[in-house]
Amino acid sequence: MKLTTNIKLNPISEQIVFLQDTTKFYIETVNNLLAGFNNGNTMRITSKDVKVNLPSCLKNSCINDAKSVYHKYLKDLKKDSEKKLPVLKKEVSIWNNQNYKINFEGKYITFPVFFDGKTTRIKVDAYLINKEILKTNKLGTMRILTKNNKWYAQISYEMKELYNEDAINIMGVDLGLKVPAVCVTGSGTTKFFGNGRKNKYLRRIAYVKKQQLGKAKKLKAIKNIKDKEKRVMTDIDHKISRNIINLAIKDKVEIIRLEKLTNIRKTTRTSRKNEKHLHTWSFYRLSKFIEYKANLLGIKVEYVDPSNTSKMCPFCGTLNKTTTRTYKCNCGYRGHRDRVGALNILNTYNVPLLCGNSITA
């Protein structure tokens, strides 16, 4: 499994100049190569053909990035004939794992830059808070960029999956609007995470502000509102996923089952007034946060078909429709509608863990 960790860098003033020049030349080179490919230039080029003040390893990275972006552009062009050649704006630079080294004792990273007509390695101090992860896993590319006047190194790594194939302790997670996540574990623990009404309120406030700014044609302010809304909702999803993983740790869960996200907007329970909010809800982001945090701990994540999970009685298997938050079955079973969904996700594949063997839940 490929993951990425962020490392904050602490370059001195001279090194900042190197990083600024490197990231600037890097992205300019990729854009120039893209334009050249689009004008008929051959894609069979090497670092010797790229005349720019960058180390050879970065020239090769520029070529690979340009080829990757251009192939994607050609693929998109087949679907949309008016597709324009992309122009990369974010200034970054990318080193492969053979061209940078992490010194865990000295807490710094070394990598080559171009200075005074030749390639020179520099040593940049780094806050290595994820040392164990970087020490014990195979490292991939390092991507350096700046954000809010601070420098970061994003290092990819390959983590081995530590799944226990004989695991029997499972958690079912039901995703929704009013309750973002309902979890039921094999031991019978049930937890409700998040506040859907509060989330909807935050989105509605942002929507109203964007409408007002739109009438005033304040495009930059609209973008700021969108960015802030995204940050807030992402933070909420991070906290929900963390709470879910904490529950999994507490109950010694070895497998987490989530709904397949295909057509989830068609199958998710909602009312007409909530329908517009459904299409702005990031079920995918929340599920990926859960999967990411689970895999870091060796907890396996499975995706199951959500068909009829909210309709099927976990006690007798009968399909019932409900228009309230309480699920009722003719067999006498009663329970929270979202908990029923989590129970049925948990019991997928007919695993005899928790079959709703209580008439009232």
Steps between C-alpha positions, in 0.01 A plus 500: 500500500643839398468785751647848540633686803558875532828623648544864595834642389701775668729639229735792564468815285760384244325162464165670452641670189613159368156350564318793341715482185475121481122483532455790258731354232350154552141599426605731214694212344202264523273760336756565222530128430121469489477783247776337296325161494181672391686674216634172367834473680619146561438348842818296473721742685755472778634736765768615253228643277356712783696826526414637843682564828388183674681181608473212253277303738247784506515536123403132473215558745380794288499281189307222675247746646450671163444166326253389766298825480507498120379139472211585734424808289483288181270254675267780615513656152329192357204564728499879466632646174513849656726392782789745544859407571548532877740758641644406839511791746593354837876526538643166614803280440525122517797276584497121469604285796857461369572872511411601852606367839345537843729525800287396796766571760587846374136568401567631153448409134765533229427534130663659191434851365667705228737770627779702340492298177510155659295253702544533876341305786346706778404395851162632620381462859173307531243423770500118479193415707430181300845345536381145565280499190783630281756264653297182464341546157627529144520868402384641166519846347550822696293802395605842635258793500411810696175582674429818695869594475602170662692223326394134504631171367233247405658155499315198369563155646385144451343352812461126539146388573490331838160334463405197703310275259351300790351812659146461631440826686325727250347847502219615268484872409190663350552844339217750480387862504328554834748272674831508306611160634344224711729219616411158639772258610489122528484530878177701472638850564310771314622858451357797307760745367458853366217750482335507159275793587796713604686406180197595292475833685867581429453419132183709482676802655784466248249465215319821599826692526611378156170611349536847652860531383401371157252786455777740600735321255766451768658190348805492727281515810288213364813289456605580858158387628524176298850431631394566860194276464715220361751534786225493762325196352828317449590563865158363608554184292849458649357517854217257421739250341738532797216427745398197294856365504525564875186289547652229280815499715300488822288205379802329333333509159698331222274571201293810427220467245381803305242548228613495139472858382369416152155661463496594870319823411221287355476262793557738792183581692400864465204733470423750227622791713831321566554389142710803404733438795551138396698599192745713701564231764838331480429137589811410303728725705373369833530137392854560374598666827369194686683264264826697523505512880392135527772376268766682701403277794471178301117502507356367177225695320240324286238661276164323476186541288263733690186371324207464744722555805253760629194286418594150615416394852824376668292254707281322242622630162168652393510814285308796645471866407509769765431873483616580854830468684372183673506174308214259575447144382196272529716251688519750785848638435543873560810714468655821368483500121867584452605238754309242297708599196824461697386163635427368154832628367670325792320173430572496126620162367283334771767527766340371824626784718207720585173396342269733684405229750317751714146601411561854626829675412 
